[in-house]
C-alpha cells in the first residue's frame, strides 16, 4: 500500500521511536538526510528488544528531523511463516512476550509463539489449539497465559508450556480475552455476541454478559477490577459492572466496527480503535465521548495505553504505528513500516512497546 510519509508532531519534546524488527534489515528515509540503521550484532536469534538487558539491540534508528520512514529490506524470517502477527501480549515483568499469527499456508495454525524478551530468543511454542489462535493475555504474576481459539480458551503454564485448563462454553469463535488484576477470573469476547467470565482456577463459567447485537471482538478490565469494557462489530462499546455483572453504559459514536479497547490506569477513561479510521476517548464513568483522534488513513486495528496514562499507541492497516498525547489527543510520533499493523502493547516500563502485523513483530522504544 503506497501512503505518504508520516510527520512527527510538534512540541517541546515529543517521543521519538527507536525500533527493531525480526523481518530483516531496516533503512530510514524521509525529508532529511537519512540515518543508516546499524547492525550492532548478527541476528542469530529470532527477535530483539530495545533497551537495557543482556541482549543488545541489533538495530538502532535515530532521526533529528520531523519526517521519516521505516522500510524493511531482506527476506522475512521464516519463524513467523511469512504470516501476519495478529495479537501480542507482554508479561508484567517484561521478561517474555506472547504473539499469535496467521500464516500464508493456513489461517489455522493453532500456535502461540513465546519470546524471551531479555535474551531475544524464542521459547518453546504453545501447541494445543486446533484452530487459529485469535487472542491472548498474560496473568498479573506472569505465571500463566490464556488464549482463545475456535470456541475454546486454554490456560497455559508460561514457563513449561503445559495446558492447565481448557475452557469450553462459547458457541462461536473466541476473539479476545483479558485477565482480572488479581488473576482470579478471565473474561472472553466471542462471535456468539457474548462475554464469558471464567474462574481462573477451575475453568468454570461464573457469568455470561449479553447485550451486544453483533460479534464481540475484544475486552479489557479496569485496574480496580470494578468494570469491564467490551468492543463489538455492532459499532459500540459497553461498560459492565464487574461486581453485579450488569451493563452500565453503551458507548456510541463510531461508524464502523470497533476492533480494540483499553482502559486508562486510573480507570477514568477508555480508548477505542475502529474501522472508521479513528480512535475515540470516552469517560468511563458517564460513557460520554471526550475526544476523537484523527490521523490514520486506514482501519485502526489495535490500541494500548502507557502505564502512566500519558500516551496512547495505535496500530493500523495504513502501515503505521502512532503515538498520541492522551490528554490533548495530538499525534506525537508516527512509525511507518511495510505492511498493515494489527496489534500493539506496552511493556510495564511505559517506554518499550511491541507491535505486530504483516511484516512480523517489531520491538520499539520511545525516546524523548
Protein Blocks (a to p, Z undefined) as FASTA:
>chain_A
ZZddddddedjbdcddddddfebccddddjbdcdddddfbdcfbfbdcededjbdcfbdc
ddfbfbdcdddedjddfkloopacfbdcddfklpaccdddddfkbcclopacdddfknop
acdddehiabdcfbdcddfklpaccddehjbdcdddfklopafbdcdhiabdcfbdcddf
klpaccdddfkopacdddfklopafbdcdhiabdcfbdcddfklmaccdddfkopacddd
fklopafbdcehiacdcfbdcddfklpaccdddfkopacdddfknopafbdcdfbfbdcf
bdcddfklmaccdddfkopacdddfklopafbdcddedddfbdcddfkomaccdddfkop
adddddZZ
